């Protein structure tokens, strides 16, 4: 049965496209739909996915985007990217293309239903980085990376889909992006858009790195890094371009921003159950190295993120193998490099003579207080006190307070005569 243009806005199940019969709709977007289809020309048996463009959406910009996606897919060849099998036009001239059919589930649904632990989630995420790297190596930027565009097969292999707003970084006029900024903003997904993308600026591979960072944040924590206001574009832009999220390890007990599970609201208990862990163990797993890895990908400046998706994947590998990660601890305006493996304790031993609180020596008391003040101002330092010099003027309390404020550091208090 030939394809009727006026049916393209509704379901096409039962219609024939080329050698294939459409038998199930598996995805729908603004400009078209994707169908599961079976080959019916008698040559051989085959199940595929076919993407069709709506006739009512055949503006020059959408046709150009559709054909660009088809061309980009034809150039990609990677085990973690859905394979392109062919394409053409219907009898009435509507374009379509044929892809590998993947029997699987969206990324989060797969990980949650299989109750994958943090390590298992990282192994899947690393493959996604490799797929993005393969696209970047042929100068293709996806620009719409999000969990719904990643399907995981029954064998546990993630597949990257939907290059509908991808961009080829080359001068070929036919492949150059001519769409106005307003159009790009309408088709992207704000929750996963980079600061430069949400601002309507030029985007490159680093924009995909940022989107991968959002995905990893959510995959590990079950929380969104930001609470996006879909009905307030100005607020959304402010959040994405200027505000930093909590580190992943600090976000896991938040009662807001939880990602739904199986289409229903989730709870912290749900998140922990789907990761086969408890709150203490999850925080321990994320604290330190994984915090730094995720936040590096989410930096506001493209130049401060991972330079490539392969570099991002390498740091995941470092973590999985128990090696130091390359990501630095980051605070806006301050970067401190850590190269001590999985958050090893750091210890400073200060070998001072006795500063007795009974001598009445005001100078000694001043030294004790002064050192505690200095250390409190540098919250990444561990301290061993061998003597009693900080006892006067509650200085010992001040050093204990340092211990509370330096999170994972260790303060060892001891007096000696």
Secondary structure, DSSP 8 states (H G I E B T S, - for coil): ----GGGTTS--TT-EETTEEEEEEEEE-SSEEEEEEEE-SSS---EEEEEEE-GGG--HHHHHHHHHHHHHHHH---TTB--EEEEEE-TTS-EEEEEE---EEEHHHHHHHTT--HHHHHHHHHHHHHHHHHHHHTTEE-S---GGGEEEETTS-EEE---TT-EE-S--TTTS----HHHHHHHS-GGG--HHHHTT----HHHHHHHHHHHHHHHHHSB-SS---TT-HHHHHHHHHH-----HHHHTT-SSSB--BTTB---HHHHHHHTT--HHHHHHHHTTHHHHHHHHHT-SSGGGS-SSHHHHHHHHHHHHTT---S--EEETTEEE---STTT----EE-------TTS--HHHHHHHHHHHHHHHHSTT--EEE-SSTT-GGGHHHHHHHHHHHTTT--EEE----
